[in-house]
């Protein structure tokens, strides 16, 4: 049974605070997949944070370039980040030059402290610092309660803040970064690897696991169009298989978001109370997504509050 939907649970849509099952994959049992030459990604399970998985629930990995390594996502806790650092060391002794912090949600940023000893450049959206100021301490407290103080990690701020676009040169390939408008969150950062042609949209693309809306529903549609314009054939989603065909995966996401938008608009127009809307909107999508009952009601709450002011 899903927890009651409140403004707080909608606000922290990227980190379930109420439904924390005590089962799941052990982070040490997870493996990396080489999705392109020199590009390694671990698939995170469709689960919530548990002591067993150390909040290692996002797709994380790294790209080995001629001059160094770029970490595509840092992991969901200090323990998860340390696991990733060991996986890098198994494959290369090149220095870790950059660590991407793609948005504020803890499963993507709380592994960053594991890389402090490498003295990399931490990279994030220009809005990430403010988002971490607002939420970071709360997220860390909850991680510590679940994982223990020694495994939780800490808030790490970006030193390189991307306002619109930027490029990172690894010597034999360039990574093109895009700072997105308010969508999945207020601080989403995507990346295109010119070496492999792979797009890294982070949590602007969910595959299999129900999307979590923590920013702007209408804004997410705008950013989908920006991602399409990049012209990438394949992508590494924030959650789901490690490499997917971009067009059909994004079409599935857009279908869910369209149902969320259209049915929420109808509920607002017909004065359906939000308490009823969270139980009825987008139910036709239920069988298509893992963790639907955990997140859909929160998404409806967020969408309702946005669309009632159109």
MODA-V344403 format. One line per field, one symbol per residue. ss: DSSP state (A for helix, B for strand, O for the rest). phi: phi as a letter, one per 40 degrees, with the letter a starting at -180 (. if undefined). burial: b if it has 24 or more other C-alpha atoms within 12 Angstrom, else e. A space follows every 10 residues. Layout:
ss->???
phi->???
burial->???
//
This chain:
ss->OOOOOOAAAA AOOOOOOOOO OOOOOOAAAO OBBBBBOOBB BBOOOOOOOO OOOOOOOOOB BBBBOOOOBB BBBOOOOAAA AAAAAAAAAA AOOOOBBBBB BOOOOAAAAO OAAAAAAAOO BBBBBOOAAA AAAAAAAAAA AAAAAAAOAA AAOOOOOOOB BBOOBBBBBO OOOBBBBBBO OOOOOOOOBB BBBOOOOOBB BBBBBBOOBO OOOOOOAAAA AAAAAAAAAA OOOBBBBBBO OOOBBAAAAA AAAAAAAAAA AAAAAAAAAO OOOAAAAAAA OOAAAAAAOB OAAAAAAAAA AAAAAAAOOO
phi->.ccdcbdccc cbccaccbbb ccaicccccc bcbccadgbb bbccccabcb dccfgcbbcb iabcbcbibb ccachcadcc cccccccccc babccccbbc bcaccccbbc ccccbdccfc ccbaccccdc ccdcbdccdc dcccccbhdc bcgacbcccb bccbaabbbc hbabbbbbcc cdadbcacbb abcccbgccb cfccbbbgcd cbcbbbcccc cccdcccdcc gccbabccah dcabccdccc cccccccccc ccccdccccb fccdccdccb cgcccdccbc gdccbccccc dcccccccbc
burial->eeebbbeebb bbbbbbbbbb eeebbbbbeb bbbebbebbb bbbbbbbbbb bbbbbbbbbb bbbbbeebbb bbbbbbbbbb bbbbbebbee eeeebbbbbb bbbbbbbbbb bbbbbbebeb bbbbbbbbbe bbeebbebbb bbbbebbeee bbbbbbbbeb bbeeeebbbb eebbbbbbbb bbbbbbbbbb bbbbbbbbbb bbbbbbbbbb bbbbbbbbbb bebbeebbeb ebbbbbbbbb bbbbbbbebb ebbbbbbbbb bebbbebbee eeebeebbbb bbeebbeebb bbbbbbbbbb bbbbbbbeee
//
